[in-house]
């Protein structure tokens, strides 16, 4: 008997490549995966139970599409947000933006936007998942890493390393950590569980969650972290790993237009007309959600189900450490339109 084909998970930036899709006793496909986030997402996606919705009422896809087209017709440039897409969708979104049909934004948090801006100004040392797994002896997680990437600790073999954790950091506590490391001072006993492992590290991996920094102090805190990393790298290796679900979109935008993709935390994206794919926990509400997992009216007034790349269609995506491309093989090929196909249809044909 042939072993089951393994699939790449499309539901988080780790894109784990050991997902087994098997038939249940009722003949329906089910995913074999040891991940709480993926289990829920695969179960919902493979069940085929999601229906189109307007407000709190289930409707036919045709009615939802008609309502969505009417709403989009009332705007000029459509603001489109996404947590991240496959390669083909990213290219097609950029084409729509180049023709002034849409403006693309990524569902970043204040923390991720602040860190990305700091890296752009000052640069920093980064690493791949493989580097961290092979070489890091101390892992410092800041913020909630588990919710977005439940298997991250497994993928970097964190159990074999020293681990320290900080909740969302503000500037003052980080400054105290920096001072203790510079002066070899233990004036604050509460800092010892963090400072001591960092001091002992030969290779420190700092892993940032989406809420790594207190929002009101994010800019000041990331500047302090950049200085701390510079200091640590005088005597050891210290890197930052922040997995990016939108690595594919950022790469495509850079390749095609030599620009950076915007974030929803920056103006003029104070309103989201369309969201492609599932909303993140922190996402602001959209008028229309096309595809992904429907999380209710608080995230979108209208939901239109669409094919999911990696479930219903083949595709390619860049892993969240922005280093390798991963194939997304369809688990149950269908002819249902994808989210980008729906958006293109609703917006009309582009000029040649």
Secondary structure, 3 states (H helix, E strand, C coil): CCCCCEECCCCCCCCCCCEEEEECCCCCEEEECCCHHHHHHHHHHHHCCCCCEECCEECCHHHHHHHHHHHHHCCCCEEEEECCCCHHHHHHHHHHHHCCCEEEEECCCHHHHHHHHHHHHHCCCECCHHHHHHHCCEEEEECCCCCCCCCHHHHCCHHHCEEEEECCECHHHHHHHHHHHHHCCCCCHHHHHHHHHHHHCCEEEEEECCCCECHHHHHHHHHHHHHHHHHHCCCCEEEEECCCCCHHHHHHHHHHHCCCCEECCCCCCCCEEEEECCCCCCCCCEEEEECCCCCCCCCEEEEECCECECCCECEEEECCCCCCEEEECCCCCCCCCEHHHHHHHHHCCCCC
